[in-house]
Amino acid sequence: MKTGILFQDKKDKVKRHMVILMREETVQYFSEKEEEFASLLMDIGTKRNVAKVLVFLINTKEATSRAIERGIDLRQPEVSLAIKYMAGQGWVKSDEIPSAKKGRPNKKYSLAIPVKDIMASIEKNTREQANQQLALVKKMKNYI
């Protein structure tokens, strides 16, 4: 925060006002189509936060954690957990952005593999889960 003299009155008294210098930043938000896509991912069993972060990254080439948080209205820990899961699946990669000031460098995230490969991975996992469920149903029938 910086203070500065903005104006003086007739009696030559100095009036001070706080001036907050803010940086301008563009924030991307989901369209209806993107909301529907994330909803479909959740309907087939993808975790809510993972689905939202995935759809966000599909529609942006790269993004910082903060941009993701603002764009899909999630808190930092929720984004971090989703990114960690997606990195574990090999879907996301991160690059460090050197900080303009002292401190920790920021990270920018992007998809590590094409979207069609991610969708194939999700499909495979969904099929495996469905087959496990069906196997349990068959096992239950043996008890009847």
Secondary structure, DSSP 8 states (H G I E B T S, - for coil): -EEEEEEE-TT--EEEEEE------------HHHHHHHHHHHHTT--HHHHHHHHHHHHSS-EEHHHHHHHHT--HHHHHHHHHHHHHTT-EEEEEE--SSSS--EEEEEESS-HHHHHHHHHHHHHHHHHHHHHHHHHHHHT-
